[in-house]
Amino acid sequence: FITNSKGKTPRRPGPKKASNIEKDPVGVYCRIRPLGAEDEDCCVEMISSSTIQIHAPDGLKANRNGEYKETQYSFKKVFGINTTQMELFEDVSRPLVDDLIQCKNGLLFTYGVTGSGKTFTMTGSPGEGGLLPRSLGMLFNSIGPFQAKRYVFKPDDKNGMEIQSQVDVFFPTLSFSFPLFTFAEEACKSGNVDEDCCYSVFVSYIEIYNNYIYDLLEEAPFDPIRPKWLGGGPLIRNNEFIPPQSKILREDQNHNMYVAGCTEVEVKSTEEAFEVFWRGQKKRRIANTQLNRESSRSHSVFTVKLAQAPLDADGDHILQDKNQVSVSQLCLVDLAGSERTSRTKAEGSRLREAGNINQSLMTLRTCMEVLRENQMCGTNKMVPYRDSKVTHLFKNYFDGEGKVRMIVCVNPKADDYEETMLVMRFAEMTQEVEVARPVDRPICGLAAGRRHRNQAFKEELSRRLAERGGPINAGDDPVLVTQLTESLPALPPCELVDPADDQTLPRLIEALEQRHRIRQMMVEQFHKTASTLKSMFEQFDGQLNAKETHLHDQQSKLNQKDKVIMNQRAEIERLEKKSKTLEYKVDILQKTTDMYEQDKRSLQQELETREQRLQRELSDKRRMEQRMQGMVTDTKLKWEKECERRVNAKQLEMQNKLWVKDEKLKQLKAIVTESSTGGGCITEHLDKPERPSRERDRNMPQKRSASPSPIPTAPPVHPMHRRSQSAGGEKWVDHKPTSNLDLDTVMQPIIPNAIKVSTPNEKALSKCHKYVLRHQELASDGEIETKLIKGNVFKTRGGGQAVQFTDIETLKQECPTAPRYSITSTTTGCYLCVYRAIRRKP
């Protein structure tokens, strides 16, 4: 009778995943196959257990430097040409089988160019089995004694399992033997098997051909109209290929992808499982190309599904609780190799197959690239799983939970260099993709060791029944049956010689009734003893469970105490480290404070010294100013008298010249008048005008000028003009505020090698040694006065820049209306603009 209890797979419960789930990168391994011939060129070299180096063969293009480019690629592990199938299985496939038994999903696929050894790695050869038969052998060696009866678990049509009650009907089990793949001496077991569970293994085998899914284990019914398709090659009818019925992908209630209507076969041994695989392998499409004699023309997926359920409290039957049933699966994928049609010379259907193979592999690479970008850059791009059946089928492994491993098979011959480089780039990118780490299944609430206690109970019951007259299955032993029969009362003679005999039959009936009463008493005694023993065992079991529960509670409390102690120790260590760090910082701060105090004292002393020096300089400056003021006053008086004398002399000279010109004009006027009145008589003699006598001047005593008389023979001495100090070769910062006005004067202050700024900044000051500020203000006479305030730039202790002002130049524009700057003329007037530079200390 069917209970319709469906087991749940230990996968993600929904499409939304928690953000704190731990992830593991895809495990990528590399296997190098031996060369086909010893004289072939090799382009792949294994330099360590995790790194290979690929160099371009002779004849290919070199890089720009003229040297052959060598590239290294790293993997989780690299297997050389001498690696055995057992070593490869131990490192790659065995952890996946352990996870399968622990209700965790796994995906293992081989990838590489055509002829690189993918099928050999997955399937193996006679006498040396590959990963698939070894994985099956390890699985059945581990769960063999704990397998459930056949048909207890039954697959449904929605990627789940139905649990049927224990049926004591004998189902004949076929025994298969495959001597081609024997490795009994290398059998291994898993140490993670739960003895209190029952297991059943189901296998399925599909292929993806031209982006269509076909069931290799499906037995197609006979169709008299449409001929039956036989595996091993396409059926041709009227030059038309007739494919089998393809399958579709669906999503179950746990958001896992599965092939709808796929055949799942329950197997009970390694031989039986491999026989099912070989039956499907005969239908897989292979073809002969110029690169591979048996080239796979499709992607094959062999799925091992393990259903397990715990035993009940008695340890005798499977627990009829659908929440305690778990289903896990391991997918072993043999991808078809990528190939170039220019090398395989494929035509017709082979060309179409190659195109579909390359397209599906390209979609796989695209999905990996988008996944890596989303994980590394935090983007949320849509992964194109639906572009290919291969990626769509394994979507839940990359978006959900499960361990993913890839074996990159490499053919080291030089002819495959370019294809091998593409495979290496894809493998390098795949290692950066992370998948969610599988979670552990919940622990069953029943006590452990139920199966062992049940067996011990049956053995003890058989022993006691044997002591009291025979075991519970005494009917199966003729000797025990004979002993039990002899222990009963003997039957009286039952031969009837007279039809009127009325004593023989009553005696026989009485003996049989006596035997029946004895048998009933024995059965009652047996049931009573069994009940007593069962209650005793139940009592012992209850006490054991109570003790185990108490022990578990105490262990939990102890673990909590240990965690608290560990946390407190960690906190103490953290505080000690923090205390040491703070002490170290305090020492540093104390040293820094002492250093700053010392600097402060030295700076205070230097400041006092400079203040004293400044006071002395100020007093010297005041004395110098008083002295210079007296000298300037004396010099001013002298030059004023000299200028007055020179001006008077010049005025007298100009008056003499003007008088001479006037006299000449009068004489000319008189001549013109006489010629016009006298009728052409012209006076030839012209009296020379008398020049004003200077006898009076000569007779007057000469006054001595207070100013020194100029030496006529010596050329005039022009005092050398003092150039501005800003005209040197040093770098200047010319600070001209935007509020300054352009005066349009002839003379302008020009500073070479200057950086002009409107606002001073640290960048400009760090590049220069001098600083000048153009400051304009209104003078007392109403004219605009420009001051050039100059200073030196120096660095401060804090790393900044400071300016110390040292000099001020004043540029002033004046109008020559003042008497000492005016030039008088009867006909014209002019203005003279003079810049006067006054240098003084700030």
C-alpha positions in Angstrom: 0.0 0.0 0.0 1.4 3.4 -1.0 1.6 6.2 1.5 2.6 8.9 -1.0 5.2 10.4 1.3 7.5 12.5 -0.8 11.0 13.2 0.3 12.5 16.7 0.2 15.9 17.3 -1.4 18.4 19.2 0.8 18.6 22.2 -1.5 17.6 25.8 -1.3 14.0 26.3 -0.1 13.2 29.1 -2.5 14.6 31.5 -5.1 15.7 34.1 -2.5 18.9 33.2 -0.7 20.2 34.7 2.5 23.1 37.1 2.1 25.3 35.5 4.8 25.6 32.0 3.2 29.1 30.8 2.9 30.4 30.2 -0.6 33.2 28.1 -2.1 34.9 28.6 -5.5 34.5 26.1 -8.3 37.2 23.5 -7.9 39.1 23.3 -11.2 41.6 20.5 -11.9 43.8 19.8 -14.9 44.8 16.5 -16.3 47.4 16.1 -19.1 47.1 13.1 -21.4 50.2 11.4 -22.9 51.2 12.3 -26.4 50.0 9.9 -29.2 53.5 9.5 -30.6 57.0 10.2 -29.1 58.0 12.4 -32.1 55.1 14.8 -31.7 55.8 18.4 -30.6 54.6 19.3 -27.1 53.4 22.7 -26.0 52.3 22.0 -22.4 54.7 21.5 -19.5 53.9 20.7 -15.9 56.1 22.9 -13.6 54.5 22.1 -10.3 51.7 20.2 -8.7 49.3 23.2 -9.3 50.8 25.0 -12.3 51.3 24.3 -16.0 53.2 26.4 -18.6 52.1 26.7 -22.2 54.5 27.8 -24.9 53.9 28.5 -28.5 55.2 25.9 -30.9 57.6 26.6 -33.7 56.0 28.1 -36.7 53.4 30.2 -34.9 53.5 33.9 -34.6 55.8 35.3 -32.0 55.0 38.3 -29.8 56.2 41.8 -30.6 59.5 41.4 -28.9 60.4 38.5 -31.2 60.3 36.0 -28.4 57.9 33.1 -27.9 55.3 34.0 -25.4 55.0 31.5 -22.4 51.9 31.6 -20.3 51.4 29.9 -16.9 48.1 28.8 -15.5 47.3 27.7 -11.9 44.7 25.1 -10.8 43.7 23.5 -7.6 45.8 20.5 -8.6 47.5 19.3 -11.8 47.6 15.6 -12.8 50.5 14.6 -15.1 50.7 11.9 -17.7 51.6 9.3 -15.1 48.6 9.9 -12.9 46.5 6.8 -12.3 42.7 6.7 -12.3 42.7 5.8 -8.6 44.8 8.9 -7.7 42.5 11.1 -9.7 39.4 9.6 -8.0 40.8 10.1 -4.5 41.4 13.8 -5.0 38.4 14.8 -7.2 35.5 12.3 -7.0 35.7 10.8 -3.5 34.8 14.0 -1.6 31.7 14.3 -3.9 30.6 10.7 -3.0 31.0 11.6 0.7 28.9 14.6 0.3 26.3 12.5 -1.6 25.9 10.2 1.4 25.6 13.3 3.6 22.6 14.5 1.5 24.6 17.1 -0.4 24.5 17.6 -4.1 27.5 17.5 -6.4 28.4 18.3 -10.0 31.5 16.9 -11.8 32.1 17.6 -15.5 35.0 17.2 -17.8 36.0 20.0 -20.3 38.5 20.2 -23.1 39.1 20.0 -26.8 38.2 17.0 -28.8 40.5 14.1 -28.3 41.9 15.3 -24.9 40.8 12.3 -22.9 37.5 13.5 -21.3 35.5 10.2 -21.9 38.5 8.1 -20.7 38.7 10.2 -17.5 35.0 9.8 -16.9 34.4 6.1 -18.0 37.8 4.6 -18.1 39.0 1.5 -20.0 38.9 -2.3 -19.5 40.9 -3.0 -16.3 41.2 0.6 -15.3 37.8 2.1 -14.5 37.2 5.9 -14.6 35.6 8.2 -12.1 32.0 7.0 -12.8 32.5 3.3 -12.0 34.8 4.1 -9.1 32.2 6.5 -7.6 29.5 3.8 -8.0 31.8 1.2 -6.3 32.5 3.5 -3.3 28.8 4.3 -2.9 27.6 0.7 -2.8 30.6 -0.4 -0.7 29.5 2.2 1.9 25.7 1.7 1.9 25.6 -2.0 0.9 24.5 -3.5 4.3 22.0 -0.7 4.9 20.1 -0.7 1.6 16.3 -0.8 1.7 14.3 -3.4 -0.1 13.6 -2.8 -3.8 10.6 -0.7 -4.6 10.4 0.8 -1.1 11.4 4.2 -2.6 9.6 5.0 -5.8 10.3 8.1 -8.0 7.4 10.3 -8.9 7.0 12.5 -11.9 8.0 15.7 -10.2 11.7 15.1 -9.2 10.7 13.6 -5.8 10.4 10.3 -4.1 7.4 8.3 -2.8 7.8 5.9 0.2 6.0 2.6 0.1 5.5 0.4 3.1 7.6 -2.7 3.5 6.4 -5.4 1.2 7.5 -8.9 2.0 7.0 -10.0 -1.6 10.1 -11.6 -3.2 11.2 -9.7 -6.3 13.8 -11.5 -8.3 16.9 -9.5 -8.6 19.1 -10.0 -11.7 22.8 -10.4 -11.1 25.1 -8.7 -13.6 28.8 -9.1 -13.8 31.1 -6.8 -15.8 34.6 -8.0 -15.8 35.8 -5.2 -18.0 35.8 -2.6 -15.2 37.0 -4.5 -12.1 38.9 -2.8 -9.3 37.8 -4.8 -6.2 41.3 -4.6 -4.8 41.0 -0.8 -4.7 37.5 -0.7 -3.1 37.0 2.1 -0.6 34.2 3.1 1.8 32.9 6.2 3.3 33.0 6.8 7.0 30.0 9.1 7.0 27.3 6.4 6.6 24.4 6.6 9.1 23.6 3.1 10.2 20.2 4.1 11.4 19.1 4.9 7.8 18.0 2.9 4.8 19.3 3.8 1.4 18.2 3.3 -2.2 20.1 4.3 -5.4 18.5 5.4 -8.6 20.4 6.2 -11.8 19.4 8.0 -15.0 21.3 8.7 -18.2 20.6 11.4 -20.8 22.3 13.1 -23.6 22.1 16.6 -25.1 22.4 16.4 -28.8 21.9 19.5 -31.0 20.5 21.3 -28.0 17.8 18.6 -27.6 17.5 16.2 -24.5 17.2 12.5 -25.1 16.7 9.7 -22.6 19.3 7.0 -23.2 17.5 4.5 -20.9 14.1 4.9 -22.5 12.6 1.8 -24.1 10.7 3.2 -27.1 7.4 1.3 -27.7 7.0 -0.4 -31.1 5.2 1.8 -33.7 4.2 -0.1 -36.9 3.8 3.2 -38.8 7.0 4.9 -37.6 10.0 2.5 -37.4 11.6 2.1 -34.1 14.9 4.0 -33.6 17.8 1.9 -32.5 20.8 3.3 -30.7 24.2 3.4 -32.2 23.4 5.6 -35.2 20.7 7.6 -36.8 17.8 6.1 -38.6 17.5 7.1 -42.2 14.2 6.9 -44.0 13.8 8.5 -47.4 17.1 10.4 -46.8 15.6 12.0 -43.7 16.8 11.6 -40.1 14.2 10.4 -37.7 15.2 11.4 -34.1 13.7 9.8 -30.9 11.3 11.8 -28.7 13.1 14.6 -27.0 12.5 15.6 -23.4 11.8 19.0 -21.8 13.2 20.7 -18.6 10.9 21.6 -15.7 11.3 23.2 -12.3 10.2 21.4 -9.2 8.7 22.9 -6.0 12.2 23.4 -4.6 13.2 25.4 -7.7 15.5 22.7 -9.0 15.7 21.8 -12.7 15.0 18.3 -13.9 14.2 16.4 -17.1 10.5 15.6 -17.2 9.7 12.0 -18.0 13.2 10.8 -17.6 13.7 7.1 -16.8 15.1 6.4 -13.3 16.3 2.9 -12.6 16.7 1.5 -9.1 20.0 -0.4 -8.7 21.4 -2.5 -5.9 25.0 -3.1 -6.8 27.9 -1.6 -8.7 27.6 -4.1 -11.5 23.9 -3.5 -12.0 24.4 0.3 -12.1 27.2 0.0 -14.6 25.2 -2.3 -16.7 22.5 0.3 -16.9 25.1 2.9 -17.8 26.5 0.7 -20.6 23.0 0.1 -21.9 22.6 3.8 -22.4 26.2 4.3 -23.6 25.4 2.1 -26.6 22.8 4.6 -27.7 25.0 7.6 -27.3 26.0 9.3 -30.5 29.6 9.1 -31.5 31.3 9.6 -34.8 34.7 9.3 -36.5 36.5 12.6 -37.3 39.9 13.4 -38.5 40.9 14.4 -34.9 39.3 11.6 -32.9 38.3 8.1 -34.0 35.4 8.0 -31.5 34.4 11.6 -31.0 31.4 12.3 -28.8 28.8 14.2 -30.7 26.7 15.1 -27.6 26.9 16.0 -24.0 26.1 13.1 -21.6 24.8 13.4 -18.1 24.8 10.4 -15.8 22.9 11.2 -12.6 23.2 9.1 -9.4 20.3 9.9 -7.0 20.5 8.6 -3.4 17.2 8.4 -1.4 17.6 7.8 2.4 15.2 7.7 5.3 15.8 7.0 9.0 14.5 3.9 10.8 11.7 4.1 13.3 12.3 3.9 17.1 12.4 0.1 17.1 15.0 0.1 14.4 13.1 -2.4 12.3 11.2 -0.4 9.7 11.6 2.8 7.7 10.1 5.9 9.5 6.9 6.9 7.7 7.6 10.6 8.0 8.1 12.5 4.7 9.9 15.3 6.5 12.7 12.9 7.4 13.3 11.7 3.9 16.2 13.2 2.0 17.2 13.0 -1.7 20.6 14.0 -3.0 22.2 13.6 -6.4 25.6 13.5 -8.1 25.7 14.5 -11.8 28.7 13.2 -13.8 28.9 15.1 -17.1 31.0 14.3 -20.1 30.9 17.4 -22.2 31.6 17.0 -25.9 34.9 18.6 -27.0 35.2 21.9 -28.8 36.6 21.6 -32.3 37.4 23.6 -35.4 35.7 22.5 -38.6 38.8 23.6 -40.5 40.7 20.8 -38.8 38.0 18.2 -38.5 36.9 18.7 -42.2 33.3 18.1 -40.9 30.5 18.2 -43.5 26.7 17.8 -43.4 25.4 16.5 -40.1 28.9 16.5 -38.5 29.2 20.2 -39.3 25.8 20.9 -37.7 26.8 18.8 -34.6 30.0 20.7 -34.3 28.2 24.1 -34.5 25.7 23.1 -31.8 28.5 21.8 -29.5 30.6 25.0 -29.9 27.5 27.1 -29.3 26.6 25.3 -26.1 30.1 25.6 -24.8 30.1 29.3 -25.7 26.9 29.8 -23.7 28.6 28.0 -20.7 31.5 30.4 -20.9 29.2 33.4 -21.1 27.2 32.3 -18.1 30.5 31.9 -16.1 31.6 35.4 -17.2 28.3 37.0 -16.1 28.4 35.1 -12.8 31.9 36.2 -12.0 31.1 39.8 -12.9 28.0 39.8 -10.7 29.9 38.3 -7.7 33.1 40.5 -8.1 31.5 43.8 -9.1 28.2 43.6 -7.2 26.1 43.9 -10.4 22.8 42.1 -11.0 23.0 41.1 -14.7 20.8 38.3 -15.9 22.7 35.1 -16.5 21.7 33.6 -19.9 21.0 30.0 -18.6 18.2 29.4 -21.0 20.3 29.9 -24.1 21.5 26.3 -23.8 20.0 23.1 -22.4 23.4 22.3 -20.6 23.4 25.6 -18.6 19.7 25.5 -18.0 19.8 22.0 -16.6 22.5 22.9 -14.0 21.2 26.3 -13.2 20.4 25.3 -9.6 24.0 24.3 -8.9 25.3 27.9 -9.6 22.3 29.8 -8.2 21.5 27.3 -5.4 23.6 24.9 -3.4 26.1 22.2 -4.2 29.7 21.4 -4.8 30.9 22.0 -8.4 34.2 20.5 -9.8 35.6 20.6 -13.3 38.4 18.5 -14.8 40.1 20.3 -17.7 41.6 17.7 -20.0 44.6 18.8 -22.0 46.2 17.3 -25.1 49.8 18.6 -25.0 50.4 18.2 -28.7 51.4 21.4 -30.5 48.6 21.2 -33.1 46.0 21.9 -30.3 47.9 25.0 -29.0 45.3 27.6 -30.0 42.3 25.5 -28.8 44.2 24.7 -25.5 44.7 28.5 -24.9 41.0 29.1 -25.1 40.3 26.2 -22.7 42.9 27.6 -20.2 41.3 31.1 -20.3 37.9 29.6 -19.5 39.3 27.5 -16.7 41.1 30.5 -15.2 37.8 32.4 -15.2 35.8 29.5 -13.8 38.0 29.3 -10.7 36.8 32.8 -9.7 33.1 31.8 -9.7 31.7 30.9 -6.3 28.7 28.6 -5.4 26.8 28.3 -2.2 28.2 25.8 0.2 25.8 22.9 0.9 24.2 22.9 4.3 24.1 20.0 6.7 20.8 18.1 6.9 18.9 18.3 10.2 19.6 15.6 12.7 16.9 13.1 13.4 15.4 13.3 16.9 15.5 9.6 17.5 18.2 7.9 19.5 21.3 6.7 17.7 22.1 3.0 17.4 18.5 1.8 16.8 19.5 -0.8 14.1 22.2 -2.3 16.3 19.9 -2.6 19.3 17.2 -4.2 17.2 19.7 -6.8 15.9 20.9 -7.4 19.5 17.3 -7.8 20.6 16.6 -10.4 17.9 19.8 -12.3 18.7 19.0 -12.4 22.4 15.4 -13.4 21.7 16.5 -16.3 19.5 19.0 -17.4 22.2 16.4 -17.5 24.9 13.8 -19.2 22.7 16.5 -21.8 21.9 17.0 -22.4 25.6 13.3 -23.0 26.0 12.7 -25.3 23.2 13.8 -23.7 20.0 14.2 -20.4 18.2 11.4 -18.3 16.7 12.1 -19.7 13.3 12.2 -23.3 14.4 9.9 -24.3 11.6 12.7 -23.7 9.2 15.0 -26.3 10.9 13.8 -29.9 10.6 15.8 -31.1 13.6 14.2 -28.5 15.8 10.8 -29.4 14.5 11.5 -33.1 15.3 12.6 -32.2 18.8 9.5 -30.1 19.4 7.3 -32.9 18.1 8.9 -35.5 20.3 8.4 -33.3 23.4 4.7 -33.5 23.0 2.6 -36.5 24.3 2.8 -39.5 22.1 -0.2 -40.3 19.9 -2.1 -43.5 20.7 -2.4 -46.3 18.1 -5.0 -45.0 15.6 -5.4 -48.2 13.4 -9.2 -48.9 12.9 -9.9 -52.7 12.5 -13.5 -52.6 13.3 -16.2 -50.2 12.0 -17.9 -50.4 15.3 -14.7 -49.3 17.2 -15.7 -46.3 19.3 -12.6 -46.0 21.5 -9.7 -45.4 19.1 -11.0 -42.1 17.7 -12.0 -40.6 21.1 -8.5 -41.5 22.4 -6.9 -39.9 19.3 -9.1 -36.8 19.7 -8.2 -36.6 23.4 -4.5 -36.8 22.6 -4.7 -34.2 19.9 -6.6 -31.9 22.3 -4.0 -32.4 25.0 -1.3 -31.6 22.4 -3.3 -28.5 21.4 -3.5 -27.4 25.0 0.2 -27.9 25.5 0.9 -25.9 22.3 -1.4 -23.1 23.4 0.3 -23.0 26.8 3.7 -22.9 25.1 2.5 -20.1 22.8 1.1 -18.1 25.7 4.3 -18.7 27.7 6.2 -17.6 24.6 4.2 -14.4 24.2 4.3 -13.7 27.9 8.1 -14.1 27.9 8.4 -12.0 24.7 6.2 -9.3 26.2 8.3 -9.3 29.4 11.5 -9.2 27.5 10.2 -6.5 25.2 9.0 -4.4 28.1 12.4 -5.0 29.8 14.2 -3.9 26.7 11.9 -0.9 26.3 12.6 0.0 29.9 16.3 -0.4 29.3 15.9 1.6 26.1 14.0 4.4 28.0 16.6 4.5 30.7 19.4 4.6 28.1 17.6 7.3 26.2 17.1 9.3 29.4 20.8 8.9 30.3 21.8 9.8 26.8 19.5 12.8 26.9 21.0 13.8 30.3 24.4 13.3 28.9 23.6 15.3 25.8 22.2 18.1 28.0 25.3 18.1 30.2 27.5 18.0 27.1 25.6 20.9 25.7 26.0 22.9 28.9 29.7 21.9 28.9 30.0 23.1 25.4 28.3 26.4 26.3 30.7 26.8 29.2 33.6 26.1 26.9 32.4 28.6 24.5 31.9 31.2 27.2 35.4 30.5 28.5 36.9 30.7 25.0 35.0 33.9 24.4 36.3 35.3 27.7 39.8 34.2 26.9 39.6 35.8 23.5 38.2 39.0 25.1 41.1 39.0 27.7 43.6 38.5 24.9 42.0 41.3 22.9 42.0 43.6 26.0 45.7 42.7 26.7 46.6 43.6 23.2 44.7 46.8 23.4 46.3 47.6 26.7 49.8 47.0 25.2 48.9 49.1 22.2 47.6 52.0 24.4 50.8 51.8 26.6 52.9 52.0 23.5 50.9 55.0 22.3 51.2 56.7 25.7 55.0 56.2 25.5 55.1 57.7 22.1 53.0 60.6 23.2 55.2 61.2 26.2 58.3 61.2 24.1 56.6 63.5 21.6 55.5 65.9 24.4 59.0 66.0 25.8 60.4 66.8 22.4 57.8 69.5 21.9 58.6 71.0 25.3 62.3 71.1 24.5 61.5 72.7 21.2 59.3 75.2 22.9 62.1 76.2 25.4 64.6 76.6 22.6 62.2 78.6 20.5 61.4 80.9 23.5 65.2 81.5 24.0 65.6 82.2 20.3 62.6 84.5 20.4 64.0 86.5 23.4 67.4 86.7 21.6 65.7 88.0 18.4 63.7 90.5 20.4 66.8 91.9 22.0 68.5 92.1 18.6 65.4 93.8 17.2 65.4 96.4 19.9 69.1 97.2 19.2 68.4 97.4 15.5 65.4 99.7 16.2 67.5 102.0 18.3 70.3 102.1 15.7 67.7 102.8 13.0 66.3 105.7 15.0 69.7 107.2 15.4 70.5 106.7 11.7 67.2 108.3 10.7 67.9 111.3 12.8 71.4 111.6 11.3 70.1 111.1 7.8 67.3 113.6 8.4 69.9 116.3 9.3 72.0 115.5 6.2 68.9 115.5 4.0 67.9 119.0 5.4 71.4 120.4 4.7 71.5 119.0 1.3 68.1 120.2 0.5 68.9 123.8 1.4 72.1 123.7 -0.6 70.4 122.4 -3.7 67.5 124.8 -3.4 69.9 127.8 -3.5 71.8 126.3 -6.4 68.6 125.7 -8.3 67.5 129.3 -7.7 70.8 130.6 -9.0 70.7 128.5 -12.1 67.1 129.5 -12.8 67.9 133.2 -12.4 70.8 132.8 -14.8 68.7 131.0 -17.3 66.0 133.6 -17.1 68.5 136.4 -17.8 70.0 134.6 -20.8 66.5 134.0 -22.3 65.6 137.7 -21.8 68.8 138.8 -23.6 68.0 136.5 -26.5 64.4 137.8 -26.6 65.7 141.4 -26.6 68.0 140.8 -29.6 65.2 139.2 -31.6 62.9 142.2 -30.8 65.6 144.7 -32.0 66.0 142.8 -35.3 62.3 142.8 -35.9 62.1 146.6 -35.3 64.9 147.3 -37.8 63.3 145.0 -40.4 60.1 146.7 -39.9 61.7 150.1 -40.4 63.4 149.0 -43.6 60.1 147.7 -45.0 58.4 151.0 -44.2 61.0 153.2 -45.8 61.1 151.2 -49.0 57.4 151.5 -49.4 57.4 155.4 -48.8 60.6 156.5 -50.4 60.0 155.1 -53.9 62.7 152.5 -53.9 65.3 154.3 -51.8 66.7 151.9 -49.4 68.8 152.7 -46.4 71.9 150.5 -46.7 73.3 151.3 -43.4 71.5 149.8 -40.6 72.4 150.9 -37.2 73.1 148.1 -34.9 70.9 148.1 -31.9 72.6 148.9 -28.7 72.8 146.0 -26.3 71.8 146.8 -22.8 74.9 147.5 -20.9 75.9 145.2 -18.1 78.3 147.7 -16.6 75.9 148.0 -13.7 76.0 144.3 -13.3 79.7 144.3 -13.5 80.1 147.1 -11.0 77.7 145.5 -8.6 79.5 143.2 -6.1 79.1 139.5 -6.9 77.1 137.6 -4.3 78.6 134.3 -3.4 76.2 131.4 -3.7 75.8 129.3 -0.7 75.7 126.2 -3.0 78.9 124.9 -4.6 79.3 126.2 -8.2 79.2 123.6 -10.9 82.5 122.8 -12.7 81.9 123.8 -16.3 84.5 121.4 -17.7 83.1 118.4 -16.0 80.1 116.6 -17.6 77.0 116.6 -15.6 76.9 113.8 -13.1 73.7 111.7 -13.2 73.1 109.8 -10.0 72.7 106.1 -10.8 69.1 105.0 -10.6 68.5 102.3 -8.0 66.7 99.4 -9.5 63.9 97.6 -7.6 65.0 94.7 -5.5 62.3 92.6 -7.2 64.3 92.7 -10.5 66.7 90.0 -9.5 66.9 86.4 -10.8 65.0 84.8 -8.0 61.5 83.3 -8.3 58.7 85.7 -7.2 55.0 85.4 -6.3 53.4 88.5 -7.8 50.2 89.0 -5.8 47.9 91.5 -7.6 44.4 91.7 -6.1 41.5 91.9 -8.5 40.4 95.2 -6.9 43.6 97.1 -8.2 43.2 99.7 -11.0 45.3 100.0 -14.2 46.8 103.5 -14.2 48.0 103.3 -17.9 51.3 105.0 -16.9 54.5 104.7 -18.9 56.5 103.3 -16.1 55.2 100.0 -14.7 56.8 97.7 -12.2 58.0 94.6 -14.1 59.1 91.5 -12.2 60.7 88.7 -14.3 60.4 85.0 -13.3 57.2 85.8 -11.4 54.1 83.7 -10.8 51.1 86.1 -11.0 48.2 85.2 -8.7 45.1 87.1 -7.5 44.9 85.1 -4.3 48.1 83.5 -2.6 48.1 79.8 -2.3 50.5 77.2 -0.8 51.3 75.7 -4.2 52.6 79.0 -5.6 54.5 79.9 -2.4 56.2 76.5 -2.3 57.8 77.2 -5.7 59.2 80.7 -5.0 61.5 82.4 -2.6 60.2 86.0 -2.8 56.7 87.5 -2.4 55.4 91.0 -3.4 52.0 92.5 -2.8 50.6 95.3 -5.0 48.6 97.5 -2.7 46.8 100.7 -3.8 45.5 103.5 -1.6 44.5 107.1 -2.0 47.2 109.6 -1.0 46.6 112.9 0.9 46.8 114.9 -2.4 44.0 112.8 -4.0 46.3 110.7 -6.2 46.5 106.9 -6.2 49.6 105.6 -4.5 50.8 102.0 -5.2 52.9 100.2 -2.6 55.0 97.1 -3.4 55.2 95.2 -0.1 58.0 92.6 -0.4 59.0 89.7 1.7 60.9 86.4 2.0 59.1 83.0 1.8 60.2 80.3 4.2 58.8 76.9 5.3 57.2 76.4 8.7 57.7 73.6 11.2 54.3 72.2 10.3 55.2 71.8 6.6 53.4 75.0 5.4 54.7 78.3 4.0 55.1 81.7 5.7 56.1 85.2 4.5 58.3 87.6 6.4 57.9 91.2 5.0 61.3 93.0 4.6 60.7 96.0 2.3 58.1 98.4 1.0 58.5 100.4 -2.3 56.0 103.3 -2.9 55.1 104.3 -6.5 53.4 107.7 -6.6 52.0 109.7 -9.5 52.2 113.5 -9.1 51.1 116.5 -11.3 53.9 119.0 -12.2 51.9 122.0 -11.1 54.2 122.5 -8.1 56.8 125.2 -8.6 59.8 122.9 -8.5 58.4 120.7 -11.3 56.8 123.4 -13.6 58.1 124.7 -16.9 56.7 128.1 -18.0 56.3 129.0 -21.7 54.3 131.7 -23.4 53.0 129.5 -26.1 52.8 126.0 -24.8 52.3 124.2 -21.5 53.0 120.6 -20.6 52.6 118.2 -17.7 55.3 116.0 -16.5 54.4 112.7 -14.8 57.0 111.5 -12.4 57.3 108.2 -10.5 59.0 108.6 -7.3 60.3 105.5 -5.5 60.6 105.9 -1.8 62.2 102.9 -0.1 61.6 102.4 3.5 61.5 99.6 6.0 58.1 98.2 6.9 
